[in-house]
């Protein structure tokens, strides 16, 4: 790519995003003057005290809970003996959708309330998955740094892949990954990535859960270090192949069949447009 090409793109307000061999963004060219990208960033900063901000936050969290509940619905298909149990858990989770819908005010004041409802629903979801896991791989709770068991070790690795995909989609759409709506935009934290990923976490948990229940996970996929468990070697290979297959799987979106990754990109563009719309 020559400097003339870069200049032409910048003059026409076309962002150029530089990515590595894995598609992860590490650089970007855009206009130095106040343009559409800067306008989007300004709107991201302004949204905290607005009705639009609370509606976007509620929409993100409601969609996350719906996705997880839908996963549990799907699990009933081949688990007749667990149908009543799953119905009860789905009903419990959906109560928090109703609670979130009732929240009013600005995001900064209601952030704790919203995340509390979402956290309670997520706790039910993961406890339910554990109940359905093979006996030797059941887990007590969601754990991150470090993962306390094999399920969480594999799930954390899948989330790591997903984080990079969400960040890339944000940057291409002109969104600042560091300015969140729900999650606090602490210095150096990609808060918006944490927000947007909520609607896509179910893709990772579906993948990981399936690998365990299909008996494709082996103990040697993991290494225990101190109090934590790490995914290694063949375990990474199995997960990466399976997860990328799911990300590329076609889903129905706006009357079209597209991959989940393309859907992610479209939704980031839609969020950017929503932010700058009157």
Residue pairs with C-beta under 8 A, 6 or more apart in sequence:
1 16
6 16
6 29
9 15
9 16
9 29
10 16
10 29
10 30
10 31
11 31
13 30
13 31
13 35
13 36
15 28
15 29
15 30
15 37
15 171
15 172
15 174
16 28
16 29
16 30
17 25
17 27
17 28
17 168
17 171
17 172
18 25
18 26
18 27
18 28
18 29
19 25
19 26
19 168
20 26
22 164
23 164
23 165
23 168
24 164
24 167
24 168
25 167
25 168
25 171
25 172
28 171
30 37
31 37
36 174
36 276
37 174
39 276
40 174
40 175
40 176
40 272
40 275
40 276
41 175
41 176
41 179
43 275
43 276
44 175
44 176
44 179
44 181
44 192
44 275
45 179
47 53
47 56
47 107
47 181
47 275
48 106
48 107
48 108
48 181
49 106
49 107
49 108
50 106
52 274
52 275
53 106
53 107
53 181
54 103
54 104
54 105
54 106
54 107
54 110
56 181
56 271
56 274
57 107
57 110
57 111
57 114
57 181
57 182
57 195
58 100
58 101
58 103
58 114
60 181
60 182
60 195
60 196
60 198
60 199
61 100
61 114
61 115
61 117
61 118
61 182
61 198
62 97
62 100
62 101
63 198
63 199
64 118
64 121
64 122
64 198
64 199
64 201
64 202
65 93
65 94
65 96
65 97
65 100
65 118
65 121
66 97
67 199
67 201
67 202
68 93
68 121
68 122
68 125
68 201
68 202
68 205
69 90
69 93
69 94
69 125
70 202
71 125
71 202
71 205
71 206
71 209
72 86
72 89
72 90
72 93
72 125
72 128
73 86
73 90
75 82
75 86
75 132
76 82
76 83
76 86
76 87
79 86
79 132
82 131
82 132
85 128
85 131
86 128
89 124
89 125
89 127
89 128
92 124
93 121
93 124
93 125
96 117
96 118
96 120
96 121
97 121
99 117
100 114
100 117
100 118
103 110
103 113
103 114
103 117
104 110
107 114
107 181
107 182
111 182
111 184
114 182
115 182
118 198
122 142
123 141
123 142
125 205
126 139
126 141
126 142
126 205
127 141
129 151
129 205
129 209
130 138
130 139
130 140
130 151
131 138
132 209
132 213
133 139
133 151
133 209
133 212
133 213
134 212
134 213
134 215
136 219
137 149
137 150
137 151
137 212
137 217
139 148
139 149
139 150
139 151
139 152
140 148
140 149
141 148
142 152
143 149
143 152
144 152
144 156
145 228
146 225
146 226
146 227
146 228
146 229
146 230
147 153
147 155
147 156
147 228
147 229
147 230
148 227
148 228
148 229
149 229
150 212
150 217
150 219
150 221
150 222
150 229
151 208
151 212
152 229
153 222
153 228
153 229
153 230
153 231
154 208
154 211
154 212
154 217
154 221
154 231
154 235
154 239
155 204
155 205
155 208
156 231
157 231
157 236
157 239
158 204
158 205
158 207
158 208
158 239
158 243
159 197
159 201
159 204
161 204
161 240
161 243
161 244
162 197
162 200
162 201
162 203
162 204
163 190
163 193
163 197
165 247
165 261
165 264
166 193
166 196
166 197
166 200
166 264
167 177
167 190
167 193
169 196
169 261
169 264
169 265
169 267
169 268
170 176
170 177
170 192
170 193
170 196
170 268
171 177
172 265
172 268
173 265
173 268
173 269
173 271
173 272
174 272
175 192
175 268
175 271
175 272
176 192
177 190
177 191
177 192
177 193
178 185
178 188
178 189
178 190
178 191
178 192
179 185
179 191
179 192
180 189
180 191
180 192
180 194
180 195
181 192
181 195
182 194
182 195
182 198
183 189
183 191
183 192
183 194
183 195
184 191
185 191
185 192
196 264
196 267
196 268
196 271
199 267
200 260
200 264
203 243
203 246
203 247
203 260
204 243
206 246
207 239
207 242
207 243
207 246
208 239
210 242
211 217
211 238
211 239
211 242
216 238
216 242
217 235
217 238
218 234
218 235
220 233
220 234
220 235
221 231
221 232
221 233
221 234
221 235
221 238
222 229
222 230
222 231
222 232
222 235
223 229
223 230
223 232
224 230
231 239
246 260
247 259
247 260
247 261
248 259
248 260
248 261
249 259
249 260
250 257
250 258
250 259
251 257
251 258
251 259
251 260
251 263
253 262
253 263
253 266
254 266
258 266
